[in-house]
Amino acid sequence: MSTWRNEGMFWATCTLFFVGSVIVTTLWCSAMSGMGGMPMPGHWSLSMAWMPMEGQTWLGLAVSFLAMWTVMMVAMMLPSLVPVLHRCRDAASHVHHQRPGQLTAWVSVGYFSVWVAFGMVVFVLGVGFTALAMQQPIVARAVPVATGVVVVLAGVLQLTVWKAHQLACCRETSKHLPMNIGSAWRFGLRRGLHCSYCCAGLTAVLVVNGVMDLGVMTAVTVAITTERLAPGGRRMAQAIGGIVIVLGMGLIVRGAGWGAFP
């Protein structure tokens, strides 16, 4: 009876975090979308996520962005992380660990710590690029084509041996699961690093197409989860890469047609 209760608590907790993060992300993205964006040369809009509101400090903007980035990463990455967390919880239970739930929580903390650090880098780059685009019209006009180029490169990355190696690391069933809090945090950290490397291309697609775009976010989440959990992960990653390349080429053609370069 205790085993069934613990199993139920695990799935209930994962579901609660996932649903909660999806709701918060959707509400925040909808609010940002309702605010619109700043029209820029090259027929695109600059997201308000990279600029402080009236009376908001840059530190406040950074904290707000990182908070939302973390919640968004929970919504996007938790579906593919749950099997790993489940194996960790089962391993702890089988060796009569007193708090398998606590051990699993520390794996999650280590994992998402990596994505918080990733978010810091994204914020700095986003703010820096925003300042450059606002000061240099030629840079702003190049954005539609440059976005397509980034998407094509992300698709090509999906086809590489490097991507296949990182994906294999993410998909492997570890034989050395954590048995204490310290090893749980380090285990989650290693998983997070492999995951961030593996998802670098798809995350770039999300960022350059609008980090607040729910449609792009959903598509990237499905792609990440599919290549991580579906049979034939490498083939799935390559198929996704092909689709991304085609979409990127379409963005380049459309951007050039809009006169991105005078």
N, C-alpha and C positions, 0 to 999 in steps of 0.2 A: 504493500500500500504506500509506503514511504517513497519507493522508487517511482511509482506512477505520479505521486504528488509532486516530486521534484522535477520529473519530466514535464509535467503540466506547467509548473512555475517557469521553467526555462522557456518554453514556447510562448507562454503568455507574456513574459518580460520582453522577449525579442519582438513579438507582435506589437506590444505597446510602444516600444521605442521606435519601431519602423513607422507605424501609423502616426504617432505623434510628430516625428520628424517630417513626414510627408505633408501633414496638415500645416505645420509651421512654415515649411519651405514654400508651399503653395500660397499661403496668405501673404508672406513677405514678397514673393515674386510678383504676385498680383498687385500689391501696393506699389512696388517699384514700377511696374508696367503702367499703372494708372497715372504715375507722375510724368510719363513720357520721357523723352530724351532731348538732348541738344542737337539740332540739325547741324551737320558738318559737311564741308565740301566733299564731293564724291558720292552724295546721295545715301548717307547713312546717319544714324543717330547715336550720339555718345550717351552711354548709360549714366544715370545719376548715381550709380553705385560707386563711382570713382571720384565723386565730388562731395564735399561736406555740405549739409543742409545749412540754412541760415542759423547762425548761432552755434553750430557744431564745430568742435575743434578737430584737427587732423587725428589726434589721439582717439577721440570719440568715434570718428569714422573708421579708424583701424579696428577698434574693439568691436564695433557693430558688424563690420565686414567679417572678421574672424569668427564671431559668434554664429553668424548666419552660414558662413562657409562650413563650419563644423557640423551644424545641424543638417545642412545639405549633403555633406559627405556621409553622415549616418544613413540618410534616406537612400543614397546611391549605392553605398558599399555594403550595407548590412545584409542584403539578400545573398551575396556571394560569400560573406564572412560567417554566416550562421552555421554551415556545416563544420567549419573549423572550431568554432566555439563549442559546438555539440560534442565533438570528439574530445576536446579538452575537458569538458564537464564529465563525460563518461569515464575518461581515464582517471580523473581525480576521485570519482565515486568508487571505482573498482579497487583502488588502493586504500579505501576507507578514509579519504581525506575529509576532515571535519567540515570544511566549508568549500565545497566544489563551486558554489555560486560565486564566492569571493574570488576564487582563482580565475574563473571565467571572466569576471569583471575586470581583473587586472590585465588579462590578455587584450580585452577591448581597449583599455586605457592606453596600453603600449601601441596598439594598432592605430588608433585615431590620433595619437600624439604626432605621428608622422604626417598625417594629413593636415593637422593644425600648422605644422612647420611649413608644409607645402603651400598652405593658404597664405602664410606670411610673405612668401616669395611672390606669389601671384598678386597680392595686394601692392607690394612695392613696384613690381613691373607694371601693373595696371595704372597706378597713379602716375608713374614716370612717363608712360606712353601717353596718357591723357594730357599731361602738361605739354609734351612735345607736339601732339596733334593740334592742340589749341593755339600754339605759337607758330607752327609751320604749316601753312595751308597745303603745301606740296605733299607733306606726310599724310595729312588727312585725306587728300584725294587718292592716295595710293592704297588706302585701307581696304576697299572692296576687293581689289586684285590680290593684295597681300594676304587677306583672309583666305581666299581660295588656295593660294600657294601653301599656307600653313596646313590647311585641310588635306591637300594632296600629299604633302610630306608625312602627315600623320597616317594616311592610308598606306604609304610606302613602308613606313615603320612597322605596320602590322604584318608585312610580308617577310621581314628579316629574320635571320637566325637568332639575333639578339632578343627579339620579341618572343620567339618560340622558347628560348631558354628561360626568360623571366616568367612566361606563362606556365611552363612546366614546374617552376619553383612554387608558383601560387597554387597549382593544382595538386601537388604531391601530398600524400598522406604521411605526415612526419611520424617517425618511430620514436622520437624523443620529445614527448609531450611534457609540459611543465608540471612540477609537483610542489612548488612553493611560490610565494608571491613574487620574489625576485626573478625567478626563472620564467614565471608567467608574463611579467612585464617585458622581459627581454625577448621572449617568444613572440609576443604581440608586436614588438618593435621590428623584429626581423620580418615578420609577415607584412607589416605595413610598408617597409622599405621595398620588398619585392613587389608588392601591389602597386605602389606609386610608380616604380620603374615600368611595370607592365602596362599600367594605364596612362602613361605619360602622353602618348599620342592622342588617345581619346579624350583625355582631360584638356589637352590643348584645343581640340575641336570645340569643346564646351566653352572654354574661355574666350576664344576669338569670335565665336558666333553669338555671344551674349550670355554671360554667366547667370543672368536672371531669366533666361528663356526656358520656360517649362517644357516646351516641345523638344528642344535640343537635349535638355537634361534627361528627359524620359528616354529618348533614343539612345543616349550614351549609357544610361543605367542598364537598359535591356542588352546592349552590346557587351558591356562588361560582364554582366551576370551570365549571359549565354556562353561566351568563350571560356568562362571560368568553370561552369558546371555542366554544360552539355557534353555528350560524348564527342570525341574527335575535336578537342579544343583547338589544336593548331589549325585544322582545316576551317573551323568556324572563324578563327581570328583572320585567316587569309581571305575568307569570303567577305567578312566585314571590311577588311582593308580595301578590297576591290570596290565595294559600294562607296566607301569614303572617298576614294580617288575619283570616281565618277562625279560625286557630288561636288568635290573640290574643283574639278575642271569646269563644272557648270557655274560655280561661283566666279571663277576667273573670267569666263566668257561674259557673264552678266556684268561683272565689274568693269571690264574693258568696254562693253557696250554703253555703259553709263558715262564713259569718258573719265575714268579714274585718272588717266594721264592726259594732260592737255596737249 
